[in-house]
Every structure is written in structure tokens, then in C-alpha cells.
């Protein structure tokens, strides 16, 4: 072996030495080093030092990989433990789930069957910029804080925990909108029960759905206002992002948090018409599919009077009607709600059909079948309160006619 070492060229020496040193122990290397000629010992030692450095670096890398692997396992164990603990509260007996549920959902905002925001279902306020979404949301926040009782004439239930307002989009503007509604007399309640998060959240809700629930828990909130969706989940037009955000929303709801969201429509509907359907809400279908109630405010930015449409309802449809924003006081009121009883009274002995009611309700020359059915339900509801009287047709296929009770044809 000694003779072979003596005869090696410098290049061959380096190659052979590196291979040998990598595969041997320090003791074996020292034994061989004793037979290396003096004039090559320095080169041999340099190679040995390089090999040892590489071995050390390799060992450190392996240790780091092992630590990372163990950390991943620990995180997986933690998440599994959380999921197991949550399953005890998430999974309930089928009998109670089906048979004990209320026929009318408990209303966070609303009364009886007129529910604008149902408990355990997200409320979405959508519309273009400047039509009063934040103004309306602030009034609902006031109700949840126990500082107000009604919004648009419908009661808002006071919450038991804090309200977390995620002012992700133009927080200064949200501050100004709320300043009109609250005063110095409200400071103590606001400091104790309202938390405002300024700017985007720490993580994208679609990529890390648990973030919304974690933020609510950290601030002791049982109500959260997301202002607005485009700032908490990027790429809402994609179904993967839409489904990811819906998962975040549902996780928060299951944990006991009531959710309000602000969002926007496409700029124009089909053929340039007003975008007044669920299909006109911007983004993936999962965004509206996962919401319990969707309200559209429509008008030009800064208009004091805008239209209000209940595009998706937990129970009865509310409206449509016009609402007026008092920009000085920060309040909103119903401006012009169509009086069906008055319209039927004006029709006199001719009465009114569901078709003519739908034309008036939805300002449509050719109401859709759905609009006619909604008008019929409103007319029938007035019959149940004895304000109207329904006369079914004698001819098959003709429409029922409605009259003011006591004023119909004899």
C-alpha cells in the first residue's frame, strides 16, 4: 500500500486520498499518514481536513433535517390533538340535530320569519364602493355592542363577547364612518367590547383557514366583521380560493362566532343591466354558496338614497326598497318601501295579480317566474294577516286575484 502511495501523482493522490479518507475512521487515516512521504504529508493533511469538514457539515445538515422532521411530527400531533378535541363538540347526535332545530332560525338581525342575519350563518353586504356598506355594518356593530336596538326597523341582538372589526380596506375611512355614529359617551363600551384590526390579516384566510378563528379567539370576539373579502383572500375568482375562504368562514361559525362580510359586485350585469342577482357577486360560487344571507346595496358612490335587495334569504325576503343614508348622523333608514296593500286598494274592483305586483316590486316590465312567485308569497302573507283577500280563478290556468279585505267584488 505504501508503494502505491509513493507512486501517485498529485491529482491521483487527491482523488485516492479523498475516497480513502471519506470511507475510513480517523485512526485508520493516521496509520496511513505515517507511510506518506514527508513532501506529500501537507497535501494529504489538507485533504484530510477538508474531508473532516465535509463530514461535519454533512452531520450538521442531517441533524437539522432530523430536527425539522421531528418539528413537523410535533406540529402534526398538535393539530391532530386539536381536531380530536374539537370533534367532541362538532359531532352531535343525529336526533337532536334534526328534530330539535327551530323551524325559524334564531335571528341576530331580524324578527320572526323576517331574518336578515341568522345565527350561525354569515351575512354578506355587497355592492360597489361608496354605497354605504360600512355605514350599515357600523349600525349592526352598534346593536351587537348593546348601544342600539334596531337597524332599518329590525332588531339586532346584543352579543355576549367582543366585536372584532377587521378594517383591512382603508381603515381610516372606516374610522370616519363609525365616528359619525358613536360619541365620547360610548368610549368605555368601545374600549372594552370593540377591537379593530387595522390592515390585512397576518395570513391569507384561504391558504390558512384557521386564521380567522384564531384571531377571534385571541380577542375574545363572538362577532367579526370582515372588511373586505378581497383583502383577506387573494384571487377570489378561483374556486380553490373561494372554497378556502368558505372553510375559514365555516370554522369561525362552528366555533360560535357570528360573521359579517363586505364584498362587491361585478361592475355591470348581463347586457349592461344592474347586477342584482347572486351570479353577479364577484368571485367563485363558493363565496355566496357558503353565506346564509346576501344583501345588495346599489347606487352611485356617495348617493344618499340607494336600493336595497335581499338576494339570498334565510327565511322571508326583505324588500326590495330604497334606503336613505344620513351621512351626518351615520344612520340608515327605509326611504321608500312599496305598500302592496295600498297598491291593491288603488286597483279597486279590478284587484291585483302576482304578475302586476311583481312588476311594481321589482320595477320589471317582464318579471321572471321567481319574481312572480316572490310577489305571490308576499300577497299570500297579507292574506294570512287578513289585510288582503284572495280570489282563485274559475278558469283553469288563470291567475288568482287579490283585493283589500272587505272591498273585493261581490
C-alpha positions in Angstrom: 0.0 0.0 0.0 2.9 2.3 0.8 4.5 1.8 -2.6 1.2 2.7 -4.3 1.0 5.9 -2.3 4.6 6.9 -3.2 3.9 6.4 -6.9 0.8 8.6 -7.1 0.8 11.9 -8.9 -0.7 14.9 -7.2 -4.1 14.6 -9.0 -4.2 10.9 -8.4 -3.2 11.4 -4.8 -6.0 13.8 -4.1 -8.6 11.5 -5.7 -7.4 8.4 -3.9 -6.9 10.2 -0.6 -10.4 11.7 -0.7 -12.0 8.4 -1.5 -10.0 6.6 1.2 -10.4 9.3 3.9 -14.2 9.5 3.3 -14.6 5.8 4.0 -12.2 5.4 6.9 -12.0 6.3 10.6 -9.6 8.9 12.0 -7.4 6.1 13.4 -7.1 4.4 10.1 -6.2 7.7 8.4 -3.4 8.3 10.9 -2.0 4.9 10.3 -1.8 5.5 6.6 -0.5 9.1 7.1 2.7 7.6 8.8 3.6 6.0 5.4 3.1 9.1 3.3 6.3 10.7 2.2 7.2 13.9 4.0 6.9 16.1 0.9 3.2 15.0 0.4 2.1 14.9 4.1 1.0 18.6 4.0 -1.2 17.9 0.9 -2.5 14.7 2.4 -3.3 16.5 5.7 -5.1 19.3 3.8 -7.3 16.8 2.1 -8.0 15.0 5.4 -9.0 18.3 7.0 -11.4 19.0 4.0 -12.9 15.6 4.3 -13.5 16.1 8.0 -15.1 19.5 7.4 -17.4 18.0 4.9 -18.3 15.1 7.2 -19.0 17.7 10.0 -21.1 19.8 7.7 -23.0 16.7 6.5 -23.7 15.6 10.1 -25.0 19.1 10.9 -27.2 19.1 7.9 -28.5 15.6 8.9 -29.2 16.9 12.4 -31.1 19.9 11.1 -33.2 17.7 8.8 -34.0 15.4 11.7 -34.9 18.3 13.9 -37.2 19.7 11.2 -38.8 16.2 10.7 -39.4 16.0 14.5 -40.9 19.5 14.5 -43.2 18.6 11.6 -44.3 15.5 13.5 -44.9 17.5 16.7 -47.0 20.1 14.7 -49.0 17.2 13.1 -49.5 15.7 16.5 -50.7 19.1 17.9 -53.2 19.6 15.0 -54.4 16.0 15.4 -55.0 16.6 19.1 -56.9 19.8 18.4 -59.0 18.1 15.8 -59.7 15.2 18.2 -60.7 17.6 20.9 -62.9 19.7 18.6 -64.7 16.6 17.2 -66.3 16.1 20.7 -68.1 19.4 20.3 -68.5 19.3 16.5 -70.1 15.9 16.3 -73.6 15.8 17.8 -76.4 13.1 18.0 -78.4 13.0 14.8 -81.8 13.1 16.6 -81.0 16.4 18.3 -79.5 17.9 15.1 -82.6 17.1 13.0 -85.6 17.1 15.4 -84.6 19.8 17.9 -83.7 22.5 15.3 -86.0 25.6 15.3 -88.4 25.9 12.4 -87.4 29.6 12.2 -83.7 30.3 12.6 -82.8 32.5 15.5 -82.2 36.0 14.2 -79.1 38.1 15.0 -80.8 40.8 12.9 -84.5 40.4 12.3 -87.7 39.1 13.9 -89.9 36.1 13.3 -89.6 34.9 9.7 -88.1 38.3 8.6 -84.5 37.4 9.1 -81.7 39.5 7.6 -78.9 37.7 9.5 -79.5 34.3 11.0 -77.5 32.9 14.0 -74.8 30.6 12.7 -74.9 31.9 9.1 -72.7 34.5 7.5 -74.3 37.8 6.4 -72.7 39.3 3.3 -73.2 43.0 2.5 -72.2 43.6 -1.2 -72.2 46.5 -3.6 -69.9 49.0 -5.2 -67.7 51.4 -3.3 -69.4 54.3 -1.6 -73.0 52.9 -1.3 -72.9 52.6 2.5 -71.8 49.0 3.3 -69.6 50.2 6.1 -72.3 52.6 7.3 -74.8 49.8 7.6 -72.2 47.4 9.1 -71.3 50.0 11.8 -75.0 50.3 12.8 -75.2 46.5 13.2 -72.0 46.7 15.3 -73.6 49.3 17.5 -76.5 46.8 18.1 -74.2 44.0 18.9 -72.5 46.2 21.5 -75.8 46.9 23.1 -75.7 50.6 22.2 -78.5 50.4 19.7 -81.6 48.2 19.3 -82.7 48.3 15.6 -81.4 48.8 12.1 -83.8 49.5 9.3 -86.6 48.8 11.8 -85.4 45.3 12.6 -84.0 44.4 16.0 -80.3 43.5 16.4 -79.5 41.0 19.2 -76.7 42.2 21.6 -73.7 39.9 21.6 -72.1 38.4 24.8 -68.5 38.8 23.7 -66.4 41.4 21.9 -66.8 42.5 18.3 -63.7 42.2 16.1 -63.7 44.6 13.2 -61.2 43.7 10.5 -60.6 47.1 8.9 -58.4 45.6 6.1 -59.5 48.0 3.4 -59.0 51.8 4.1 -59.2 51.7 7.9 -59.1 55.5 8.1 -62.4 55.6 6.1 -64.0 53.0 8.4 -62.9 55.1 11.3 -64.6 58.2 9.9 -67.8 56.3 9.1 -68.0 55.0 12.7 -67.2 58.3 14.2 -70.5 59.7 12.9 -72.4 57.0 14.8 -70.5 56.9 18.1 -69.7 59.6 20.6 -67.4 60.2 23.6 -70.2 58.8 25.8 -69.6 55.4 24.1 -65.8 55.3 24.8 -65.9 52.9 27.7 -68.0 50.3 25.9 -66.0 50.7 22.7 -62.7 50.2 24.6 -64.0 47.2 26.4 -66.0 45.4 23.8 -64.7 46.5 20.3 -61.4 45.5 18.8 -60.3 46.9 15.4 -57.6 45.2 13.4 -56.0 47.8 11.0 -54.7 46.4 7.7 -54.5 43.0 6.1 -54.6 39.9 8.4 -51.4 38.0 9.3 -52.2 35.2 6.9 -54.3 34.7 3.8 -57.6 33.1 5.0 -57.9 30.9 2.0 -54.4 29.4 2.5 -54.6 29.2 6.3 -58.3 28.9 7.1 -57.9 28.6 10.9 -56.5 32.2 11.0 -59.9 33.8 11.2 -61.0 31.7 14.2 -57.6 32.2 15.9 -58.0 36.0 15.6 -61.5 35.9 17.1 -60.3 33.7 20.0 -57.3 35.9 20.7 -59.6 38.9 21.1 -62.5 37.2 22.8 -64.9 38.0 20.0 -68.2 36.4 19.2 -68.8 38.7 16.3 -66.5 39.5 13.4 -66.8 42.0 10.5 -64.6 41.2 7.5 -64.0 44.5 5.6 -63.5 43.3 2.9 -63.2 39.9 1.3 -60.7 41.0 -1.3 -58.2 41.9 1.4 -58.2 38.6 3.3 -58.1 36.1 0.5 -56.3 36.8 -2.8 -57.7 35.5 -6.0 -61.4 35.2 -5.1 -62.3 34.4 -8.7 -60.7 31.0 -8.4 -62.8 28.1 -6.9 -59.8 26.9 -4.8 -59.6 30.3 -3.1 -63.3 30.6 -2.8 -63.6 27.2 -1.2 -60.6 28.0 1.1 -62.2 31.2 2.3 -65.5 29.4 2.9 -63.7 26.9 5.0 -62.3 29.8 7.1 -65.8 31.3 7.5 -67.4 28.0 8.5 -64.7 27.2 11.0 -65.3 30.6 12.7 -69.1 30.0 12.7 -68.8 26.5 14.2 -66.6 27.9 17.0 -69.5 30.3 17.9 -68.6 33.4 16.0 -71.2 35.4 14.1 -69.8 36.6 10.7 -70.5 39.7 8.6 -68.6 40.2 5.3 -68.3 43.1 3.0 -67.8 42.4 -0.7 -68.6 43.8 -4.1 -70.5 43.0 -7.3 -69.3 42.9 -10.9 -69.5 46.3 -12.4 -72.5 45.5 -14.6 -74.8 42.6 -15.1 -75.8 40.8 -18.2 -76.3 43.1 -21.2 -75.2 46.1 -19.1 -78.1 45.8 -16.6 -77.9 46.4 -12.9 -76.1 43.4 -11.3 -78.9 42.3 -9.0 -78.5 38.5 -8.8 -76.2 36.2 -6.8 -74.5 35.3 -10.1 -73.4 39.0 -10.3 -71.5 38.8 -7.0 -67.8 38.9 -7.8 -65.7 35.7 -7.5 -66.2 32.0 -7.0 -69.6 30.5 -6.5 -68.4 29.1 -3.1 -68.4 32.7 -1.7 -72.1 33.1 -1.9 -72.9 29.4 -1.5 -71.5 29.5 2.0 -73.3 32.7 3.1 -76.7 32.5 4.8 -77.9 35.9 3.7 -76.7 38.2 0.9 -77.8 41.9 0.8 -77.1 44.1 -2.2 -76.8 47.9 -1.9 -76.8 49.5 -5.3 -76.3 53.1 -6.4 -73.6 55.6 -7.2 -70.8 56.4 -4.8 -72.0 59.0 -2.2 -75.7 58.7 -3.1 -77.9 59.4 -0.1 -80.6 57.1 -1.4 -79.6 53.6 -2.7 -81.5 50.4 -3.5 -81.7 47.5 -1.0 -82.2 44.0 -2.3 -82.2 40.7 -0.3 -80.5 38.4 -2.9 -80.3 35.4 -0.6 -82.5 34.9 2.5 -82.5 32.5 5.5 -86.4 32.8 5.6 -88.6 35.6 4.2 -87.3 38.0 1.6 -87.0 41.6 3.0 -87.6 44.4 0.5 -86.8 45.4 -2.1 -86.9 49.0 -1.1 -84.9 52.2 -1.1 -82.8 53.2 1.9 -81.6 56.7 2.9 -78.1 57.2 4.4 -77.9 60.2 6.8 -74.2 60.9 6.3 -74.1 63.3 9.2 -75.6 61.0 11.8 -74.2 57.8 10.3 -77.6 56.1 10.2 -79.7 54.4 7.6 -83.5 54.3 7.2 -86.0 52.8 4.8 -86.8 55.5 2.3 -89.4 54.1 0.1 -90.9 50.7 0.8 -93.6 49.7 -1.6 -97.0 49.4 0.1 -98.7 46.4 -1.5 -101.9 46.9 0.4 -102.1 50.5 -0.9 -101.4 49.3 -4.5 -104.2 46.7 -4.2 -106.5 49.3 -2.8 -105.7 51.6 -5.7 -106.6 48.9 -8.1 -110.2 48.9 -6.7 -112.5 46.3 -8.0 -110.0 45.1 -10.6 -107.8 43.7 -7.9 -104.1 42.8 -8.4 -102.4 39.6 -9.6 -99.0 38.3 -8.7 -97.7 39.5 -12.1 -98.7 43.1 -11.6 -97.4 43.0 -8.0 -94.0 41.7 -9.3 -93.9 44.5 -11.9 -94.2 47.0 -9.1 -92.0 45.3 -6.6 -89.1 44.6 -8.9 -89.5 47.5 -11.3 -89.6 45.0 -14.1 -91.6 45.1 -17.4 -91.3 41.3 -17.7 -90.8 39.8 -14.3 -89.2 36.4 -14.0 -91.0 33.3 -12.7 -89.0 33.7 -9.5 -90.1 37.3 -9.1 -93.7 36.5 -9.7 -93.5 33.7 -7.1 -91.9 36.1 -4.5 -94.7 38.6 -5.2 -97.4 35.9 -4.8 -95.9 34.9 -1.4 -96.0 38.5 -0.2 -99.6 38.8 -1.3 -100.5 35.5 0.4 -98.7 36.6 3.6 -101.0 39.7 3.7 -104.0 37.4 3.2 -102.9 35.5 6.4 -102.9 38.7 8.3 -106.4 39.5 6.9 -105.3 42.6 5.1 -106.0 41.2 1.7 -108.4 38.7 0.3 -107.5 36.1 -2.4 -109.9 35.0 -5.1 -108.9 31.9 -7.0 -109.8 31.8 -10.7 -112.8 29.9 -12.0 -111.0 29.2 -15.3 -108.1 26.7 -15.1 -104.7 28.4 -15.8 -105.9 31.9 -15.0 -104.2 33.9 -12.2 -105.5 34.4 -8.7 -106.6 38.0 -7.9 -106.1 39.9 -4.6 -108.3 42.5 -3.1 -108.3 44.6 0.0 -110.3 42.6 2.6 -113.9 43.8 2.6 -113.5 45.7 -0.7 -113.5 42.9 -3.2 -116.2 42.2 -5.8 -119.4 40.7 -4.5 
